[in-house]
Each structure stands twice: as structure tokens, then as C-alpha cells.
């Protein structure tokens, strides 16, 4: 008997069981256990099946959420997976790491008073079941095409574009500077949010479907962009943004003041079994240290929770705005507080203290003034409010900027914006170089994985139109010859 929908009146919101904080602190395992079948069906049945589903409207991929919730409630999981994967190349990843509280669940119409449907947990349950049952298959085109595309970057935008183009029959090659496929999903996001096997099995599936991976290939060093343009009919630049945003303050050059990505990469590589000298000598290991993380985004949350698991003596997060105005997920803040992280709201670093290595952070209290151009209140220092936090390790999680790609690729004609991101025609997604497209963070700036997937899918369609138009334009000329 299929489950009736609209059960939010009678059935309370429930997530899968969450492991105790004392257990979570001791390992890097995912913090939520699996949904059981009955629990997933019951939670899916809470959906009100809106005529205008705000969850779908506020999802960057416009996933057909009410449809696959209804199918899950009815026990039709294979169909639910087909619907979920029709608009999303990595539903098992988005179900784990998307900030649903800011996107689909935060805009659920039953959220007020009854609490939203647990969309992310149900999505994860559907796709994990699909992998277990063998319903997830490699991309198999109906017809192989002679044309090829080259993709620079094996992160979410590049992988999503690769799958879409491979399904159309194109020969797809992905070039990445790192030794593993996945970009920040492998080296930037900790295991307790996204286990690396989840990314690795997706990469393996793409390889089985005919996508050729070229790791350890830095474009501009190992191979030039000009060579790739000659080799392929179209190029997609999906490098992401990795350059740490810097700050200016006295003592910023002291030892043990490190960039967030360096710290997270060392931790993730160690978890993958790599020998990381900077971790092994203790310079990127938080064990036994008083740690201060500067920033309030999702990367800062990854850092504080990683430091807890490494056995830090204390972990404080210093953020210049308050809880309500932080850019990171409030769910992540809650998880971090449960695990023992202390948040120092409305405070900003003024100077770093120490001789050769940092020993403390002098900070100043802030208050929120008038809104700036973005509408957010501007933090302003309070005179005479300085205080000092003890710190053996300071992690800067201030965001990321793009690298100088025109210089890196030796292509000065590659146009960039005033922020250093690649300029594109947003209708064609093409850069200033003919046949060279761009997608993901390298265009929009540091953002979410789900937006990178959306951009990768859009870029794949744009590249398909470009290649087919090129073929059409060449046909009359060949006939005349």
C-alpha cells in the first residue's frame, strides 16, 4: 500500500540517527548513520506536493524534488533515483554536502511550525540504495562522435560537463593538476562530510563510460592551452579557485599561520594514506595545540571540526559578524558546537603575537553598523576592546581568489573580470578565445558544489551547440571543394 502524502501534520521531522559528539570527535567518519527504509519512506511522505514547489525553485539544479519524494514514499526507489539523477550528476554528493538549510529545505513551505522535509537525507538514501542495487551505470552514448572535447579541471563542474558530453557521444578528456580526480571534493572537504570513496566510485564510473583522465597534468606546464586547442574541438576551463585570500596585519608572517586549504589538504591526504611531511612534522597537525580559525564560511567550519578530530587542546572560531550573519551553514555551526568548538562572534584579528611562531592572536570586538552595498551590515571595531586569544596554530579561512590564468596558460588574450575570474558570454558560456568555454568557480567565484554541477551541465550544452554549429558551417565548404 503506497504511503499517503501530506503527513507533515501527523509525522514530525526526523533525520537519520546522528552519532554522539564524543564518538564523532575521535574519527573522520560521516556523522549521520543511514536512514532505514521505513524512516526514509515516512519522512518523504511529509511532502505537501506543492503546486509551486519552492524547494525545486531554490535548488540551483531545479531538481524534481516533490516527484522523487513521492516515489520514495511509495517504495518506488529505482524510479526515484532515475528522477533524481535526471537533473543532477552527483545526487549522492549533493545529498551529503549541500547546505539544504539555505536552499531546498530552507524554502520548504511547511518549514514554519512543522519543520521542513528532510530532503537531503532522503536524497542520500535514494542514491546510496541505487549504488548498492547496481542501478547507477556508466554513461553510454547511443552513437560515438568523432569530435572531442578537453576539460581542464576534474572538480564538480568538469566532471558534470564530462558526463553530459560523453552521453552525447563526444570523446572526452579531462586534464587535472592533481593526482586524484575530484578537486576540492577530494582534498578540500573532510571525510566526516563526504567520504572519499563516494567521489572515487563516481570517477571510476566515468572512466568505465569512456572519459579519459589525465592526472598530474598542469596546463601551462605539462601541456600548453594552445596544444589542447589544437587537439580538441572545444575546451572547457573548470579549474575552480584555489588561491587563498590574504589579510594584512602585524605578525602575519609568523610560523604556524597557515591557509585553510593547505591545512585541509594535508589532513585529507593523510587520511588517504599519503605521506605529508608538513603533517608528519606537526606544522599542519592540530594535535595538542590551541587553534584559532579566522572566518565564518563553510571552509572555516571544515577547519574547526578537523582540528577537533586531530586532538587539538582547544579550538576557537573568530568571526567578525554574529551568528545570524555568518555565510556558513548554521547546521555546521551546531555540529561544531556539539563537538566542542567555541565561537567568538563579533571579533576580528588585529595582530598576531609571537617570536618565530605564533603564540597568540590579538583581536578587537566589533559591532554591526550600517548596511553596505550588498545589504549586509558593516562590521566596525569598538575602541578599547582589544583582547588576546592563545594560539599555537592559526588557520586563515578567508575565502579563495582565482589564480592568474592568462599568465599560467600563457594566453594573454584570455579575458578576465576585475575579480580575476574568467569573462564569458553568459549566453554561449564562451571565453574571449574561440572554442574555449568556462564554468564553475573560475567564472562565478568560490561557491557551492551544486552550483558547479549546474554550470558544468550548462557548459556542456553550450559546447554541444558550438561543435554542431561548426560542423554545419563546414559542411557546405567541404561540399564545394
JOGI-V345078 format. One record per run of one state. SS is the DSSP state (hx for helix, st for strand, lp for the rest). FROM is the first residue (numbers start at 0). TO is the last residue. Records with the same first field share a line. If there is no record, write none. Layout:
# JOGI-V345078
SS=FROM-TO  FROM-TO
This chain:
# JOGI-V345078
lp=0-5  9-16  18-19  24-30  32-35  44-52  57-63  73-75  87-89  97-103  107-109  114-117  133-146  152-154  167-169  175-182  187-194  208-210  214-217  219-221  223-223  231-232  237-241  244-248  250-253  255-255  271-275  280-288  294-296  309-312  318-321  325-328  339-340  344-345  354-355  371-375  381-385  390-391  396-398  401-403  408-414  416-420  422-423  425-428  430-434  438-439  444-447  480-480
hx=6-8  20-23  36-43  53-56  64-72  76-86  90-96  104-106  110-113  118-132  155-166  183-186  195-207  224-230  259-270  276-279  297-308  322-324  329-338  404-407  440-443  448-479
st=17-17  31-31  147-151  170-174  211-213  218-218  222-222  233-236  242-243  249-249  254-254  256-258  289-293  313-317  341-343  346-353  356-370  376-380  386-389  392-395  399-400  415-415  421-421  424-424  429-429  435-437
